[in-house]
Amino acid sequence: MPATRSDLLAFLESLGIETTTQDHRAVFTVAESEGIHDTIPGGHTKNLFLKDKKGSLFLVVALHDAEIDLKSIHQKIGAQGRVSFGKADLLMEVLGVEPGSVTPFALINDREAQRVTPVLDAAMMAVDPLNYHPLQNTATTTIAADDLKRFVAACGHTVRVVPVSGPAGDV
């Protein structure tokens, strides 16, 4: 069974990581979440669940308005050949979340197998605090950038901060 929002928040608390969580209407895309940005301070984000030609999986996390070139990102993240979006059933199997709820917090569900390589965009990591769904798209959890790194490491993953995006319109 995948971790629940309560499991996630308890895990963060056990790590001594302070967060705040605000409930809101369900949002499935960055465009749908625009109105929420005004009510929750900090960097708002998008998450790309990607798969390369050899089956390696990546979770690329960037600011919501970052431009990411999917034709060349494989070179930046160490993928074998071009990448495509991972299918919904694979997302659920590996990270325990549905499309629209993808979040770096889903790494809590990949602690044992460590099938996913998380990639945190350098531009995003320069913003503090940061906002992500707590495993469901009906809430947003705010966390400090350094605490996000602590969380990723506590899930058994190497923290990789890579410049994968350019500013909007810069790619």
C-alpha positions as CSV (number, residue, x, y, z in Angstrom):
1,M,0.0,0.0,0.0
2,P,1.3,3.4,-0.9
3,A,1.9,6.0,1.9
4,T,-1.0,8.3,2.7
5,R,-0.8,12.0,3.3
6,S,-0.8,11.3,7.0
7,D,2.1,8.8,6.7
8,L,4.0,11.4,4.7
9,L,3.4,14.2,7.2
10,A,4.4,11.9,10.1
11,F,7.6,10.9,8.3
12,L,8.5,14.5,7.7
13,E,7.8,15.3,11.4
14,S,10.0,12.3,12.4
15,L,12.8,13.9,10.5
16,G,12.3,17.2,12.3
17,I,11.2,18.9,9.1
18,E,8.6,21.6,9.5
19,T,6.0,22.0,6.9
20,T,2.6,23.7,6.5
21,T,-0.2,22.2,4.5
22,Q,-3.2,24.0,2.9
23,D,-6.2,22.1,1.5
24,H,-7.7,23.4,-1.7
25,R,-9.8,22.2,-4.7
26,A,-8.3,19.4,-6.7
27,V,-5.9,20.6,-9.4
28,F,-4.6,18.4,-12.2
29,T,-2.3,20.7,-14.2
30,V,-0.1,23.7,-13.6
31,A,-2.6,25.9,-15.4
32,E,-5.4,24.8,-13.0
33,S,-3.2,25.7,-10.0
34,E,-2.5,29.3,-11.0
35,G,-5.2,30.7,-8.7
36,I,-3.7,28.9,-5.7
37,H,-0.3,30.5,-6.2
38,D,-1.6,33.8,-4.9
39,T,-2.8,32.2,-1.6
40,I,0.3,30.1,-0.9
41,P,3.7,31.9,-0.8
42,G,6.8,30.3,-2.2
43,G,7.9,28.5,-5.4
44,H,5.2,26.5,-7.1
45,T,6.3,23.5,-9.1
46,K,5.7,20.9,-11.7
47,N,6.9,17.3,-11.7
48,L,7.7,15.2,-14.7
49,F,7.8,11.4,-14.4
50,L,10.0,10.3,-17.2
51,K,11.3,7.0,-18.6
52,D,14.3,6.5,-20.9
53,K,14.8,3.9,-23.7
54,K,16.4,1.4,-21.2
55,G,13.5,1.7,-18.8
56,S,15.3,3.9,-16.2
57,L,12.9,6.2,-14.4
58,F,13.4,9.9,-13.5
59,L,11.4,12.4,-11.5
60,V,12.3,15.9,-12.7
61,V,11.1,18.6,-10.4
62,A,11.1,22.3,-11.5
63,L,9.4,25.6,-11.0
64,H,5.9,25.7,-12.5
65,D,6.9,28.1,-15.2
66,A,10.2,26.6,-16.1
67,E,10.8,25.6,-19.8
68,I,12.1,22.1,-20.1
69,D,13.3,20.8,-23.4
70,L,12.2,17.2,-23.5
71,K,14.3,16.6,-26.7
72,S,17.5,17.3,-24.9
73,I,16.9,16.7,-21.2
74,H,18.2,13.2,-21.4
75,Q,21.7,14.6,-21.8
76,K,21.3,16.7,-18.6
77,I,19.9,14.0,-16.4
78,G,22.0,11.0,-17.6
79,A,19.3,9.2,-19.3
80,Q,20.0,6.6,-22.0
81,G,18.5,8.2,-25.2
82,R,15.5,10.4,-25.3
83,V,12.8,10.2,-22.6
84,S,9.1,10.0,-22.7
85,F,6.5,10.4,-20.0
86,G,5.9,7.3,-17.8
87,K,2.5,5.8,-18.0
88,A,-0.1,6.2,-15.2
89,D,0.1,2.5,-14.2
90,L,3.9,2.7,-13.9
91,L,3.6,5.9,-11.9
92,M,1.2,4.3,-9.4
93,E,3.3,1.1,-9.2
94,V,6.6,3.0,-8.5
95,L,5.6,6.2,-6.7
96,G,2.1,5.4,-5.5
97,V,0.4,8.5,-6.9
98,E,-1.9,9.2,-9.8
99,P,-1.4,11.7,-12.6
100,G,-2.1,15.2,-11.3
101,S,-0.6,14.3,-7.9
102,V,3.0,13.8,-8.9
103,T,5.3,15.2,-6.3
104,P,8.8,14.6,-4.9
105,F,7.1,13.5,-1.7
106,A,6.1,10.4,-3.6
107,L,9.7,9.2,-3.1
108,I,8.4,8.0,0.3
109,N,6.9,5.1,-1.7
110,D,10.2,4.3,-3.5
111,R,12.4,4.0,-0.4
112,E,13.1,0.2,-0.8
113,A,13.3,-0.3,-4.5
114,Q,14.8,3.1,-5.4
115,R,13.7,2.7,-9.0
116,V,13.4,6.5,-9.6
117,T,16.2,9.0,-10.0
118,P,15.0,12.3,-8.6
119,V,16.4,15.4,-10.4
120,L,15.8,18.8,-8.7
121,D,16.2,21.7,-11.0
122,A,18.9,24.1,-9.8
123,A,16.7,27.2,-10.5
124,M,14.0,25.7,-8.3
125,M,16.4,25.0,-5.5
126,A,17.4,28.7,-5.4
127,V,13.8,29.5,-4.3
128,D,12.7,29.1,-0.7
129,P,10.2,27.8,0.4
130,L,8.8,25.4,-2.1
131,N,5.4,23.9,-2.6
132,Y,4.3,20.4,-3.5
133,H,1.2,18.2,-3.3
134,P,1.3,15.9,-0.2
135,L,0.6,12.8,-2.4
136,Q,-2.8,14.1,-3.4
137,N,-3.7,17.1,-5.5
138,T,-6.3,18.5,-3.1
139,A,-3.6,20.1,-0.9
140,T,-0.2,21.9,-1.0
141,T,2.6,21.4,1.5
142,T,5.2,24.1,1.9
143,I,8.8,23.0,2.7
144,A,12.2,24.7,2.9
145,A,14.5,23.9,0.0
146,D,17.2,22.4,2.3
147,D,14.5,20.3,4.0
148,L,13.4,18.9,0.7
149,K,17.0,17.7,0.1
150,R,16.9,16.1,3.6
151,F,13.7,14.4,2.7
152,V,15.0,13.0,-0.6
153,A,18.1,11.7,1.2
154,A,16.0,10.1,4.0
155,C,14.1,8.2,1.3
156,G,17.5,6.6,0.3
157,H,17.9,8.7,-2.9
158,T,20.9,10.7,-3.9
159,V,20.1,14.4,-4.0
160,R,20.8,15.6,-7.6
161,V,20.5,19.3,-8.2
162,V,20.9,19.8,-12.0
163,P,20.2,22.8,-14.2
164,V,17.6,21.3,-16.4
165,S,15.5,24.3,-17.3
166,G,15.7,27.7,-18.7
167,P,13.5,30.6,-17.8
168,A,10.2,30.7,-19.6
169,G,10.9,31.3,-23.3
170,D,14.6,30.8,-22.9
171,V,14.9,27.3,-24.4
